[in-house]
Structures are given as C-alpha cells and as structure tokens.
Amino acid sequence: MGIISFLIFFPFVAAAVLFFLGNNEKVYPVRKFIVKGSGFLIMAAVVYLAFEELSGREHLGYLMESRLANLAVMAGEIFLMLLVTFYSFRYRKYYAAVLSWIGTIPVLWLDISGNSIEDQLFFRVDNLTVIMCLVVGIVGSLICIYAVGYIKDYHHHHKNYPQRSNWFLAMLFVFLGAMFGLLFSDNLGWLYFFWEITSVCSFLLIGYNKERQAIDNSFKALWMNLLGGCGFTAAILICNLQLGIANLSQLQQLNKEVPAVIIIVACLAFAALTKSAQMPFCGWLLGAMVAPTPTSALLHSATMVKAGVYLLIRIAPLMNGTLTGVMVTLIGGFTFFAASLMAIATSDGKRVLAHSTISNLGLIVACAGVGLPESVWAATMLILFHAVSKSLMFMCVGAVENVTGSRNVEDMHGLIVKLPKLAIVMIIGICGMYLAPFGMLVAKWAALKAYIDSGAVWLVLFLVFGTASTSFYWGKWLGKIFAVIHKSPELHDTTHYGEWQALYPLATLVIAMCFGFPFVSKYLIQPVLNQMYHTMVPAVIGGTDIAIMVLMLLLIASLPAAGVLTARKTHGITEQNTRSYMSGINAGDDRHFLNSYGDVQSVYMSNWYMIDYIGELKIMKPCLILSSAMLVIMMIIIVGGAVA
C-alpha cells in the first residue's frame, strides 16, 4: 500500500510545491532541485515496485478501499466537471461542457443513488502494471527534468508569452500522478476518474501559451477525449446496473459472447481509440504540437496516448475473434498506414513525430485488437520502445529548436557537424524507431506473425506498406543529419546541463533495451501473457531469433560510429578535394554556384516531400471520412447485434 500511495499522491504534492514557488527568477535553483529530486524519487519508487512484483510478493495484488477515498474521487469528478464547464463558457465552447456533463453526471448518480457496486478490491498490480509504471515513472520523470531547462529557454525565445513556468511544471507532475492512479486502478469508476484527469491536463497544457490557435487545439483535444469518456461512462453503467460488477478484472473473467460484455468491450474500445488518437480522432494529437516540447513528449510517449493502448491490451483477450476486435484492427491498421504516408509529406520535425506517433499507436492498437498472445507481446514491446525512443526524439527536436531557432528537418542539414552531440543522440532515437535489432522492428515481426495466424490479410497489407513508408521518412531524416556541406560551422550548443541529464539516460535506455530485449521479454512481458491468458504461453522470441538480432546489432552499430567519423573528418578536409559538381561553375565554397546568367546563387538541397500526392491537405479529409464511416458502421453492427 505504501509504495502505491506514494506513486499516486507524491506527484500531486510535488506539483503543489512547484506551483506555490512562483515564477521569480530567484527560485529557479530551488525549482530545479525540487523537480530533479522528485523525478529521481519517482524513478526509484517504480524500480522498487518492479523489484517487489518480480520477486513474487503477494501483498502487491489488491488493496482495500475506504469510504473516504470514494468521497474524494466523487469530489474530484465534480471539480473536473466544473473546471471544464468554466473554461467552456469562458471561451464559448459549450459543446465541451455538454460532453463533460454527459460523461460525469451518470457516474455521480451511480454513487449518490447507491446503485454502484460496492467492492473491496479497488487497486491491482501485476506485470503489465509494472511495465507501464516503469514507462511513466522513468520516461515521464526524465521529461520533467528536461522541462526545467527547456521552459526557461522557451520563455527566453518567446517573451510575448505569459510566464507561467511554475504552473507548467506543476501540471506535468499532476499528469504523472494521474497516470499512476489510472494504471493501479482496477475499479472502473476510479479508472474513469484518473482517465478524465489526463484529458483535462492535456487540455490545459496544450493551451499553455494562450494564443488563439493553442486555445482552439486544446479544446479539440478536450472534446475528443471527453467523447471517449462518454463511451467509458456507458461501459460503467452497464457493468454496474446489468452485470453487477465494478472491476476491470471481473470483466476480463466473463464470457466474451455475452451481449452485455460485447457492448461494454465495444464502448471501452471506443474510449481507447479516442485517447490513442486513432483516426478519425487523430486531430487532437496533431494540434498538440503548438504546446512546448515537454508537453508533446509527455503526451506522445509516456502518458496520455499510452492510457488508451493500455486499456486495449487489458481487454485484448475479450476482443480476439470478435467484431469489436475486427473494428479495432481495421481502425488501427488503417491509421498506421495513412499516418505514415502523411509523415513522408511533412518537414516540420515535431509534426513528423506527431504523425509517427499516431502511426505507431495504430500498430499497437491493431495488435491489441487481434488479441492473440503474440500480438499482445508485440503491442507491449512496441509500447516500451516507442515510449523511450519517441520521448528522446521530441526532446532532441526541442533542444535543436532552442539552439538553431528551427525545428524543420530541412534545417537539420549537416547536424552531425553543427551540433554533433545532439545529432548522435538523435541518430540513436531514429535507429530505435525503425531499424533492426531495436525492439520496434522486432515487435513488428511478432505482429506480422500474429496477423498471419489470425487470418487478417488486410492487416498484413497495412503492416507491409506502412512499414515501408515508415522507413522512408526516417531514412530521409537520417540522411539529412549526415549530409554535410563543406565549411559547415559547428554551432555553440546552448542545451542546458539539466536537459542533457534527461537526453543521455534516454539514449542509454534505447541502446540497453536493444541489448536486453530478450530479458525484457522473458522476465517482464512473458509473465504478462501467462497472467492474461491463464496458461503458460510459449516464448515468442527463441534462441535463433536472438542470434539473428545480435548479428543485426553488430551491423547497425556502424551508424553512430560513422557519424562520429564524419564529424571528425569534415573539420580536417581541405578545400581542394571537397568541391562538389553543381551542373555549373562552383563558386569555390560548395555553397554557391554561377547560374546561367552568371550570377552567384546559393545552393539549397531538399528532400522530396510529395505534398501534392500524400500531403495532409490531400489525403487527411478522405482518411477521416473513411475511418469515421468504418467506426460508425462497426459500432452500429456490434451494438445492434448484441441488443438483438
């Protein structure tokens, strides 16, 4: 009980302290100390929790509830509803208030009227909980540590934005506390409460700078997630009023063919699709790019979007072989492919990462929808590698933007020379996202096997073509970093020491997980499958697979080494042997040439983005229409069939 209470409540305490410290420049050292100290305490706590659970300590199974805690949750739900209502009326976005009322009032009615099922088991800890806590605790804490230095530079470059650094850092810790509460909750009512906290936190963080675009995008995130919350509420009502259950673990033990269970699973899946920013709800995650980079890193890697896929993995066995599973796999597979196409046609670094996040979440969602042990293994492995690699990439882009003033991929030309340390860390992040033997590609192999075993031909096609386009946009970015023009000067790296304290550990984690994924599979993920399917599931990764991955590792290790050598050699190259042929007269510095009129013209090399073919303006609207049609039709068929 102690360690779980600490992980839920301590982030809220740290948030309160940071908020009341204020924004005075004199308190910056104190703020930095509190954030770092709190982050390291949270990381230590999740590691201790993992050790306790992996040691087989039985006392970490379930915890007793108290009436006082129930009242606190009710008060929290009312507060969130009133907060959403206040902002909705303030900015005249009344639809958000209506959705909040629809989602919250029925849950409050259950508690007040006495119709809610009173159960003594409100929290649960198993291997999946531990894995997700490690992701949130370690990656989320490192993002908070990174944010201290970043937000200082952010306001240095954006003096027109209101200075609310204390509020920003406080909200990051509130986010962590809400995620821990969500992960530990077995009671659906409590799970919904923490689920809604993350929705409201994302709304507040996205609208941080208070510009019109930020406000509009924050409300887009709010109403989409509140819409999913309405689906969650419907599931809670049916569980309590018709099935007489209150916990997620009780739902998992029921027959998936029971009509009420079918509707509940469909409603929970709908809620998870909105939270995971799957089409047609991907707009809120793309809009989140207006927020400061730590917000993007936290939403996209460690917290917000992972809540949705976490819930889908929990109910994965109930979706296996059902129409709900077909709906989830269709939406997930289609999102994986469509978002990866749009990432190719994007040059803004953060937006590429946003499309990549949506795409990879689509793959995780599709794996959960299949519901087989191999696909759940793949989904869990994808969550781990995606969280670490994507948070590293977001923070790298934020650091590069603070130094160069741009986050455009085209402006990262020759970054290996201009900012060698940041470039090498970014290369590690990119490799972690799509190259063998990093876990993303290993997990895709397991997903492919599961798709074939399930007979889902459309998923195989989505995976093959989606992976090809994924390799294309990551390859373009990687090539841009290595492409060096003569006399590219090394820039002064103004990245804060505190930011490096987050970047280096994350880069190390990517590499360590590459070496250690067989152990992660054996000791963390394999027990998840055994617990979930109530049997000893055969190992997904065998000895032959590991040998192949080791060989791939030796081959891929040449990439960062090549980066270091490129950075060193460029400084020593003479002017005589590096002049490039430019289909004209080289002006002598590899940066200018004489055009047909004899005028000196600057050289500019650019990737091909195919905006006229697969750009957002071309394919986003048709994709949203198609995915909306799929979702609505499938929900009607599922619910209608169950009711009939």
DOGU-683148 format. One record per residue (C-alpha): residue number from 1; z, y, x. Coordinates in steps of 0.5 Angstrom, whole numbers. Example, Ala and Ser with C-alpha at 12.3 -4.5 7.8 and 13.67 -1.06 7.14 Angstrom:
# residues 2
num/Z/Y/X
1/16/-9/25 $
2/14/-2/27 $
***
This chain:
# residues 644
num/Z/Y/X
1/0/0/0 $
2/2/5/6 $
3/-5/5/9 $
4/-9/5/3 $
5/-5/11/0 $
6/-5/15/7 $
7/-13/14/7 $
8/-14/17/0 $
9/-9/22/0 $
10/-9/25/7 $
11/-16/28/7 $
12/-13/32/1 $
13/-7/34/5 $
14/-12/36/11 $
15/-16/40/6 $
16/-11/44/3 $
17/-8/46/10 $
18/-15/48/12 $
19/-16/52/6 $
20/-10/56/7 $
21/-11/57/14 $
22/-16/62/12 $
23/-23/65/16 $
24/-19/69/21 $
25/-22/68/28 $
26/-15/67/31 $
27/-14/61/27 $
28/-20/58/30 $
29/-17/54/35 $
30/-12/51/30 $
31/-17/49/25 $
32/-21/46/31 $
33/-14/42/33 $
34/-13/40/25 $
35/-20/37/24 $
36/-20/33/30 $
37/-13/31/29 $
38/-14/29/22 $
39/-21/26/24 $
40/-18/21/29 $
41/-12/19/25 $
42/-17/17/19 $
43/-21/13/24 $
44/-15/10/27 $
45/-13/8/20 $
46/-19/5/18 $
47/-20/1/24 $
48/-12/-1/23 $
49/-15/-3/16 $
50/-20/-7/18 $
51/-16/-11/23 $
52/-11/-13/18 $
53/-16/-15/13 $
54/-20/-19/18 $
55/-13/-22/20 $
56/-13/-25/13 $
57/-7/-21/11 $
58/-6/-23/4 $
59/-2/-17/2 $
60/-8/-13/2 $
61/-11/-16/-4 $
62/-9/-12/-10 $
63/-4/-6/-11 $
64/0/-5/-17 $
65/-1/1/-22 $
66/4/7/-24 $
67/4/11/-31 $
68/5/17/-26 $
69/-1/15/-23 $
70/-5/14/-29 $
71/-3/21/-32 $
72/-5/24/-25 $
73/-12/21/-26 $
74/-12/24/-33 $
75/-10/31/-31 $
76/-16/30/-25 $
77/-21/29/-30 $
78/-19/35/-35 $
79/-19/39/-29 $
80/-26/37/-26 $
81/-29/38/-33 $
82/-26/45/-34 $
83/-29/46/-27 $
84/-36/44/-29 $
85/-35/48/-35 $
86/-33/54/-32 $
87/-39/54/-27 $
88/-44/52/-32 $
89/-42/58/-36 $
90/-42/63/-30 $
91/-49/61/-28 $
92/-51/60/-35 $
93/-53/52/-34 $
94/-50/50/-40 $
95/-53/43/-40 $
96/-49/41/-34 $
97/-42/43/-38 $
98/-45/38/-44 $
99/-46/32/-40 $
100/-39/33/-37 $
101/-36/33/-44 $
102/-40/27/-46 $
103/-38/23/-40 $
104/-31/25/-39 $
105/-28/26/-47 $
106/-29/19/-49 $
107/-26/16/-42 $
108/-20/21/-44 $
109/-20/19/-51 $
110/-19/11/-49 $
111/-13/13/-45 $
112/-10/18/-50 $
113/-11/14/-56 $
114/-8/7/-53 $
115/-15/4/-53 $
116/-16/3/-46 $
117/-14/-4/-43 $
118/-7/-3/-39 $
119/-8/-8/-33 $
120/-3/-8/-27 $
121/-9/-9/-22 $
122/-12/-2/-20 $
123/-14/-3/-13 $
124/-18/-8/-9 $
125/-19/-9/-1 $
126/-24/-14/1 $
127/-29/-15/7 $
128/-34/-10/3 $
129/-29/-5/2 $
130/-27/-5/9 $
131/-34/-5/11 $
132/-35/1/7 $
133/-29/4/9 $
134/-31/4/17 $
135/-37/7/15 $
136/-34/13/11 $
137/-28/13/16 $
138/-32/13/22 $
139/-38/17/21 $
140/-35/22/16 $
141/-30/24/21 $
142/-35/25/26 $
143/-39/29/22 $
144/-32/33/20 $
145/-31/34/28 $
146/-38/36/29 $
147/-38/41/23 $
148/-32/45/26 $
149/-37/48/32 $
150/-43/48/27 $
151/-41/52/22 $
152/-38/57/27 $
153/-46/58/30 $
154/-48/57/23 $
155/-45/64/21 $
156/-47/67/27 $
157/-54/66/26 $
158/-53/67/18 $
159/-49/74/18 $
160/-51/75/11 $
161/-48/69/8 $
162/-41/70/6 $
163/-36/67/11 $
164/-32/61/8 $
165/-31/56/13 $
166/-24/54/11 $
167/-27/52/4 $
168/-33/49/7 $
169/-29/44/12 $
170/-24/43/6 $
171/-29/40/2 $
172/-31/36/7 $
173/-25/32/7 $
174/-24/32/0 $
175/-30/28/0 $
176/-27/23/5 $
177/-21/22/0 $
178/-25/22/-6 $
179/-30/16/-3 $
180/-24/12/0 $
181/-21/13/-7 $
182/-28/10/-10 $
183/-28/4/-5 $
184/-21/2/-6 $
185/-21/3/-14 $
186/-22/-4/-18 $
187/-20/-1/-25 $
188/-27/2/-28 $
189/-23/8/-30 $
190/-20/10/-23 $
191/-27/9/-20 $
192/-30/13/-25 $
193/-25/19/-23 $
194/-27/19/-16 $
195/-34/18/-17 $
196/-34/25/-21 $
197/-30/28/-15 $
198/-36/26/-11 $
199/-41/29/-16 $
200/-37/36/-16 $
201/-36/36/-9 $
202/-43/35/-7 $
203/-45/41/-13 $
204/-40/46/-9 $
205/-43/44/-2 $
206/-50/45/-4 $
207/-49/52/-7 $
208/-45/54/-1 $
209/-49/60/1 $
210/-49/62/-6 $
211/-56/64/-6 $
212/-61/63/-12 $
213/-64/57/-9 $
214/-58/54/-7 $
215/-55/55/-14 $
216/-61/52/-17 $
217/-61/46/-13 $
218/-53/45/-13 $
219/-54/45/-21 $
220/-60/40/-20 $
221/-55/35/-16 $
222/-50/36/-21 $
223/-53/35/-28 $
224/-57/29/-25 $
225/-50/26/-22 $
226/-47/27/-29 $
227/-52/24/-33 $
228/-51/18/-29 $
229/-44/19/-30 $
230/-45/18/-38 $
231/-48/11/-36 $
232/-42/10/-33 $
233/-38/12/-39 $
234/-42/8/-43 $
235/-40/2/-39 $
236/-33/3/-39 $
237/-33/4/-47 $
238/-36/-3/-48 $
239/-31/-6/-43 $
240/-25/-4/-46 $
241/-27/-4/-53 $
242/-31/-10/-54 $
243/-30/-15/-48 $
244/-22/-13/-47 $
245/-23/-12/-39 $
246/-22/-6/-35 $
247/-23/-8/-28 $
248/-30/-9/-24 $
249/-27/-16/-21 $
250/-26/-18/-28 $
251/-33/-16/-30 $
252/-36/-20/-24 $
253/-33/-26/-26 $
254/-36/-26/-33 $
255/-43/-30/-35 $
256/-49/-25/-34 $
257/-52/-28/-40 $
258/-47/-25/-45 $
259/-50/-19/-49 $
260/-45/-14/-47 $
261/-45/-16/-40 $
262/-52/-15/-40 $
263/-51/-8/-43 $
264/-46/-6/-38 $
265/-49/-8/-32 $
266/-55/-4/-34 $
267/-51/2/-35 $
268/-48/1/-28 $
269/-54/0/-25 $
270/-57/7/-28 $
271/-51/11/-26 $
272/-52/8/-19 $
273/-59/10/-19 $
274/-58/17/-20 $
275/-52/17/-15 $
276/-57/14/-10 $
277/-62/19/-11 $
278/-68/14/-13 $
279/-74/16/-17 $
280/-74/20/-22 $
281/-67/23/-19 $
282/-69/24/-12 $
283/-70/31/-13 $
284/-63/33/-12 $
285/-62/30/-5 $
286/-68/34/-3 $
287/-65/40/-6 $
288/-59/39/-2 $
289/-63/41/4 $
290/-61/48/3 $
291/-54/47/5 $
292/-51/47/12 $
293/-53/41/16 $
294/-46/37/16 $
295/-47/37/8 $
296/-53/34/9 $
297/-51/29/14 $
298/-45/27/10 $
299/-49/27/3 $
300/-54/23/6 $
301/-51/18/11 $
302/-43/16/10 $
303/-41/18/3 $
304/-45/21/-4 $
305/-51/16/-3 $
306/-47/10/-1 $
307/-43/10/-7 $
308/-49/8/-11 $
309/-51/3/-7 $
310/-44/0/-6 $
311/-44/-1/-14 $
312/-50/-4/-14 $
313/-48/-9/-8 $
314/-42/-10/-12 $
315/-46/-12/-19 $
316/-51/-16/-15 $
317/-50/-23/-17 $
318/-50/-21/-24 $
319/-57/-18/-23 $
320/-60/-24/-20 $
321/-66/-27/-24 $
322/-64/-21/-30 $
323/-69/-16/-33 $
324/-64/-11/-30 $
325/-65/-14/-23 $
326/-72/-13/-24 $
327/-71/-6/-26 $
328/-67/-4/-20 $
329/-72/-8/-15 $
330/-78/-4/-19 $
331/-75/3/-18 $
332/-72/1/-11 $
333/-79/-2/-8 $
334/-83/4/-11 $
335/-78/9/-8 $
336/-78/6/-2 $
337/-86/6/-1 $
338/-87/13/-5 $
339/-82/17/-1 $
340/-84/14/6 $
341/-91/17/4 $
342/-88/24/3 $
343/-84/24/9 $
344/-91/23/13 $
345/-94/29/10 $
346/-87/33/12 $
347/-86/37/18 $
348/-79/40/17 $
349/-74/36/20 $
350/-69/36/15 $
351/-74/34/10 $
352/-77/29/13 $
353/-70/26/14 $
354/-69/27/7 $
355/-75/23/5 $
356/-73/18/10 $
357/-66/17/7 $
358/-69/16/0 $
359/-74/11/2 $
360/-69/7/6 $
361/-64/8/0 $
362/-70/5/-4 $
363/-70/-1/0 $
364/-62/-2/0 $
365/-63/-2/-8 $
366/-68/-7/-8 $
367/-64/-12/-4 $
368/-58/-11/-9 $
369/-63/-12/-15 $
370/-66/-19/-12 $
371/-58/-21/-12 $
372/-59/-27/-7 $
373/-54/-28/-1 $
374/-60/-26/4 $
375/-62/-20/0 $
376/-54/-17/0 $
377/-54/-19/7 $
378/-60/-14/8 $
379/-57/-9/4 $
380/-50/-9/7 $
381/-53/-9/14 $
382/-58/-3/12 $
383/-52/1/10 $
384/-49/0/17 $
385/-55/2/21 $
386/-57/7/16 $
387/-50/11/16 $
388/-50/11/23 $
389/-57/13/25 $
390/-58/18/20 $
391/-52/22/21 $
392/-54/22/28 $
393/-61/25/27 $
394/-58/30/22 $
395/-53/33/27 $
396/-59/33/32 $
397/-63/37/28 $
398/-58/42/26 $
399/-56/42/34 $
400/-63/44/36 $
401/-64/49/30 $
402/-58/52/32 $
403/-61/53/40 $
404/-68/54/38 $
405/-68/57/31 $
406/-73/52/28 $
407/-72/45/25 $
408/-79/44/25 $
409/-82/37/28 $
410/-88/41/31 $
411/-83/46/35 $
412/-80/40/38 $
413/-86/39/42 $
414/-83/37/49 $
415/-76/37/47 $
416/-75/32/53 $
417/-76/37/58 $
418/-73/43/54 $
419/-66/40/51 $
420/-66/33/55 $
421/-59/31/53 $
422/-60/33/45 $
423/-67/29/46 $
424/-65/23/49 $
425/-59/23/43 $
426/-65/24/38 $
427/-69/18/41 $
428/-63/14/40 $
429/-63/16/33 $
430/-70/15/32 $
431/-70/8/35 $
432/-64/6/31 $
433/-68/8/24 $
434/-74/3/25 $
435/-75/0/32 $
436/-73/-8/34 $
437/-68/-10/35 $
438/-64/-5/32 $
439/-61/-7/25 $
440/-66/-3/21 $
441/-71/-8/23 $
442/-67/-14/23 $
443/-65/-12/16 $
444/-72/-11/13 $
445/-74/-18/16 $
446/-68/-21/12 $
447/-70/-17/6 $
448/-77/-20/7 $
449/-75/-27/6 $
450/-70/-26/0 $
451/-76/-22/-3 $
452/-81/-28/-2 $
453/-75/-33/-4 $
454/-74/-29/-11 $
455/-82/-29/-12 $
456/-82/-22/-13 $
457/-89/-21/-10 $
458/-89/-13/-12 $
459/-83/-12/-7 $
460/-87/-16/-1 $
461/-92/-11/-2 $
462/-88/-5/-3 $
463/-84/-7/4 $
464/-90/-8/8 $
465/-94/-2/6 $
466/-87/2/6 $
467/-85/0/13 $
468/-92/1/16 $
469/-91/9/13 $
470/-84/9/16 $
471/-87/7/23 $
472/-92/12/22 $
473/-87/18/21 $
474/-82/16/26 $
475/-88/15/31 $
476/-90/22/30 $
477/-83/25/31 $
478/-82/21/37 $
479/-89/22/40 $
480/-87/30/39 $
481/-81/29/43 $
482/-84/26/49 $
483/-91/31/49 $
484/-90/36/55 $
485/-94/42/57 $
486/-94/44/64 $
487/-88/49/65 $
488/-84/48/59 $
489/-78/51/61 $
490/-71/48/60 $
491/-67/52/55 $
492/-60/54/55 $
493/-56/49/51 $
494/-51/52/47 $
495/-49/46/43 $
496/-41/46/42 $
497/-37/41/46 $
498/-34/39/39 $
499/-41/38/37 $
500/-42/33/43 $
501/-35/30/41 $
502/-39/27/35 $
503/-46/26/38 $
504/-44/22/44 $
505/-40/17/40 $
506/-45/16/34 $
507/-51/15/39 $
508/-46/10/43 $
509/-45/6/36 $
510/-52/6/35 $
511/-53/2/41 $
512/-47/-2/41 $
513/-49/-4/34 $
514/-55/-6/37 $
515/-52/-11/42 $
516/-47/-13/37 $
517/-50/-14/30 $
518/-49/-22/31 $
519/-42/-21/31 $
520/-42/-16/25 $
521/-46/-21/21 $
522/-41/-26/23 $
523/-34/-23/22 $
524/-36/-17/17 $
525/-42/-19/13 $
526/-42/-26/12 $
527/-35/-26/9 $
528/-37/-21/4 $
529/-43/-26/2 $
530/-37/-32/2 $
531/-33/-28/-3 $
532/-38/-25/-7 $
533/-42/-32/-9 $
534/-35/-36/-8 $
535/-38/-41/-3 $
536/-40/-42/4 $
537/-46/-38/5 $
538/-51/-41/11 $
539/-51/-36/16 $
540/-57/-31/15 $
541/-58/-30/23 $
542/-59/-36/27 $
543/-59/-37/35 $
544/-67/-37/35 $
545/-67/-30/32 $
546/-61/-27/36 $
547/-65/-30/43 $
548/-72/-26/40 $
549/-68/-20/39 $
550/-65/-20/46 $
551/-72/-20/48 $
552/-74/-14/44 $
553/-68/-11/46 $
554/-70/-11/54 $
555/-77/-9/52 $
556/-74/-3/48 $
557/-69/-1/53 $
558/-75/2/57 $
559/-76/8/52 $
560/-70/12/53 $
561/-71/10/61 $
562/-78/13/60 $
563/-75/19/57 $
564/-70/21/63 $
565/-76/19/68 $
566/-81/24/64 $
567/-76/30/64 $
568/-74/29/72 $
569/-82/28/74 $
570/-84/34/70 $
571/-80/39/74 $
572/-83/37/80 $
573/-90/36/78 $
574/-95/41/82 $
575/-100/46/78 $
576/-106/43/82 $
577/-105/36/79 $
578/-103/37/72 $
579/-108/42/69 $
580/-111/39/62 $
581/-118/39/60 $
582/-119/43/54 $
583/-126/43/52 $
584/-127/49/55 $
585/-124/53/61 $
586/-117/52/63 $
587/-113/59/64 $
588/-109/56/69 $
589/-102/54/66 $
590/-104/49/61 $
591/-102/53/55 $
592/-108/58/55 $
593/-116/57/55 $
594/-122/61/54 $
595/-125/61/47 $
596/-133/61/46 $
597/-132/69/46 $
598/-129/69/53 $
599/-122/71/50 $
600/-116/68/52 $
601/-113/63/47 $
602/-106/60/46 $
603/-106/52/46 $
604/-103/49/40 $
605/-102/42/39 $
606/-100/39/32 $
607/-99/32/28 $
608/-104/31/22 $
609/-100/31/16 $
610/-105/29/11 $
611/-102/34/6 $
612/-108/34/2 $
613/-107/27/0 $
614/-100/25/0 $
615/-96/31/0 $
616/-90/33/-5 $
617/-95/37/-9 $
618/-100/32/-9 $
619/-96/26/-11 $
620/-89/28/-13 $
621/-90/29/-20 $
622/-94/23/-21 $
623/-89/19/-18 $
624/-83/22/-22 $
625/-87/21/-29 $
626/-89/13/-27 $
627/-82/12/-25 $
628/-79/15/-31 $
629/-83/11/-35 $
630/-81/5/-32 $
631/-74/6/-32 $
632/-74/8/-40 $
633/-78/3/-42 $
634/-74/-2/-38 $
635/-67/1/-41 $
636/-70/0/-48 $
637/-72/-7/-47 $
638/-66/-9/-43 $
639/-61/-6/-48 $
640/-65/-7/-54 $
641/-66/-15/-52 $
642/-58/-15/-51 $
643/-57/-12/-58 $
644/-62/-16/-62 $
***
